[in-house]
Structure formats: structure tokens, C-alpha cells
Amino acid sequence: MFNWFNRVVKDYAVEDANASLFDKITALELRVLTLEKENISTTNCLYEVENRLQAQIDNIHPVVYNLNDYGLDK
């Protein structure tokens, strides 16, 4: 009945035989918190890059040509 559970748990076997499941869960929760902090930091950096790029794009002033006097009929 619990063969499926054993197959799933086998992939996540604990390296240290003395480590308890609680210790492994605690370590994983700490890892998740660290990754969430890094994700926030990465997102902030991406927004900063986006803002800088947008500012550089806004500084581009292309030459405007007055072509109103020219057309296909002349």
C-alpha cells in the first residue's frame, strides 16, 4: 500500500542517516527563505536596470525631418 510513498521518498533520501525528517524540513524551509530573499533582490535589480534603460531611451532625440513639402505628386 505504501510502495508509492517509498518510491517518492527514495528520491529525497537524507544523506546523513542520523538526521531526522524535522531537521531536513527545517533546512529546506531555511533554503526557501533564502531563495525568496534572493528573488526579491533579483527583481529589484531588474527594475533598476529597466528604469536605467528607459531613461537612456528617453534621452535619445532622433533628428526630425520636415518632409511636408515633398510628396509623390511633385
N, C-alpha and C positions, 0 to 999 in steps of 0.2 A: 504494500500500500504506500509506503514512503520511499519507494525507489526513485520517483521523480524528484523528491526533496534531496535525496543523497546525490543525484546527478547534478542538481543545481548547486548544492553546497560544495561539491567536489571542486568546481571551478574557482571557488573563493576560499580555498583551503588556507588556513593560517600557517605561516612558516614556522612559528615557534609553537611547539606542542603545549607549552605551559601557559600560553596566552589564552585568556578567556574570551568568549564572544563579546562580553561587555567591553573589554579593552579594545578589541578590534572595532566595535561600533563607535567608541569614543574617538579613536584615531581617525576613523572615516569622517565623523562629524567635524573634527578639527580641520581635516583636509578640505571639506566642503566649505567651511567658513573662510579658509584661506583663499580658495578659488573664487568665492563670491567677492572678497575684497579686491582680488586681482582683476576680476571682471569689472568692478566699479572703476578701478584705476584705469583700465584699458579704455573703457567707454569715455571717461573724462578726457583722456589723451586724444581719442578720435574726434571728440567735439572741438578740442582746441585746434587740431590740425584742420578740421573743416572750417572753423572760423578764420584761421590764418589764410587758408586758400581762398575763401570767399573775399577776404579783404584784398588780396592780391588781384583777384579777378576784377573787383570793383575799381582798382587803380588803373586798369587798362582803359585808355581812352583812344579808341581807334579814330583814324582820320575820317572825317565826314566830307564826302564829295558832293557838291551841288550839281546834280545832273538833271535838273528840271528843264534846262534849255535844250537838252538833247533828246531825241526820240527817233523812232523808226521813220517818221514822215519827213524828216529833214535830210 
